[in-house]
Amino acid sequence: MSSYESIYKKMASPDHTHLKCLPDLAQKFDPARHVAPIVAHELNNILTIVQGYADRLLLRHAEDAALQPHLKLISEASRRAATIIRDATPPNANETFRRHRNS
């Protein structure tokens, strides 16, 4: 019997003592809890590259007034996106990511 079937049977039973374990079950079967740190890490890798190249191009083309606003926009957007990811990631995400990578 799959774990989903056992949960369904518990939910269908007239005995409601099993409702106490619902928060634990929800946490156990929440795949986003495991995937979010990995996705956040990968997005941060991409954003670091985008931001780094934008900053390098800003330095290389400091004299180009037409290009500067576009490069600044890219650099600032990547910084904002990194901040959003950092703020949306749970505090223990690094620990979760390390456990997943080492398993």
C-alpha positions in Angstrom: 0.0 0.0 0.0 1.4 3.4 -0.9 1.8 6.1 1.6 -0.9 8.1 -0.2 -3.3 5.2 0.2 -2.6 4.9 3.9 -3.2 8.7 4.3 -6.4 8.4 2.4 -7.6 5.5 4.6 -6.8 7.5 7.7 -8.6 10.5 6.4 -11.7 8.4 5.5 -11.9 6.7 8.9 -14.5 7.9 11.4 -11.8 8.1 14.1 -10.4 11.6 14.0 -7.4 11.1 16.3 -5.2 10.9 13.2 -5.8 14.6 12.5 -3.2 15.5 15.1 -0.5 14.2 12.7 -1.6 16.2 9.7 0.9 19.0 10.1 3.7 16.4 10.3 2.4 14.6 7.2 2.1 17.9 5.3 5.7 18.7 6.1 6.9 15.2 5.2 5.2 15.2 1.8 5.9 18.8 0.8 8.3 18.4 -2.1 8.8 22.2 -2.4 10.5 22.1 1.0 13.2 20.0 -0.5 13.3 21.5 -4.0 13.2 25.2 -3.1 16.8 25.4 -1.7 18.2 23.6 -4.8 16.3 25.9 -7.2 17.4 29.0 -5.2 21.0 27.9 -5.3 20.9 27.3 -9.1 19.2 30.6 -9.7 21.8 32.4 -7.6 24.5 30.8 -9.7 22.9 32.2 -12.9 22.3 35.6 -11.4 25.9 35.8 -10.2 27.1 35.3 -13.8 24.7 37.9 -15.2 25.5 40.4 -12.5 29.3 39.8 -13.0 29.2 40.3 -16.7 27.1 43.4 -16.5 29.5 44.9 -13.9 32.5 44.0 -16.1 30.8 45.5 -19.1 30.0 48.7 -17.1 33.7 49.1 -16.3 34.8 48.3 -19.9 32.3 50.7 -21.5 32.4 53.4 -18.9 32.7 56.0 -21.7 29.8 54.8 -23.7 26.8 56.9 -22.5 24.4 55.1 -24.7 25.3 51.7 -23.3 25.6 52.6 -19.6 21.8 52.8 -18.8 21.2 49.4 -20.3 24.1 47.8 -18.4 23.1 49.4 -15.2 19.5 48.1 -15.6 20.8 44.5 -16.1 23.1 44.8 -13.1 20.4 46.3 -10.8 17.8 43.7 -12.0 20.1 40.8 -11.2 20.8 42.3 -7.7 17.1 42.7 -7.1 16.4 39.1 -8.2 19.1 37.8 -5.9 17.6 39.7 -3.0 14.1 38.3 -3.7 15.5 34.8 -3.8 17.4 35.3 -0.6 14.4 36.8 1.2 12.1 34.0 -0.1 14.4 31.1 0.8 13.9 29.6 4.2 16.7 30.2 6.8 17.7 26.5 6.8 17.9 26.2 3.0 21.7 26.0 2.9 21.6 23.0 5.3 19.0 21.3 3.2 20.9 22.0 0.0 24.1 20.5 1.5 22.3 17.4 2.7 20.8 16.9 -0.8 24.1 17.4 -2.6 26.0 15.0 -0.3 23.4 12.2 -0.6 
